[in-house]
Amino acid sequence: MPEWSPDGTSLFYMSRRGRVGPAFNIPSIKSMQTGEVRELATGLLFLNQVRWWSDGRSLIAVCIDRTEKDGICRIDVQTGQTTMLGNGCFLPRSLAGRPSWSCIRKTSRW
């Protein structure tokens, strides 16, 4: 699902290239002011349920990193750098694929 930035000037979306699958989903941000589209090189194996962080400078999402740790991560929209905020928070069978935000309450503020 596309996601508008808090100030409404940017739109995050996943661009799909080629076949269907995680390796073909490219996280992208479009500036509504310039029309420029930037692709984020996050280095993640999986990225889903992306939302803008309240500061508008980063995103929060369910993710799996290159070491195959799953959880909730924060992604810098300028650099694509990711920070894992809560490991093991994504439990597809018990939570129907939804992140458990309680995993990050102690480490982050909205």
Protein Blocks (a to p, Z undefined) as FASTA:
>chain_A
ZZddfkopaccddddehjadjklpccddddfklopacdddehpabdchiacdfklpaccd
ddddfkopacdddddfklopacdfbghkacfklnnopacfklmmmmpcZZ
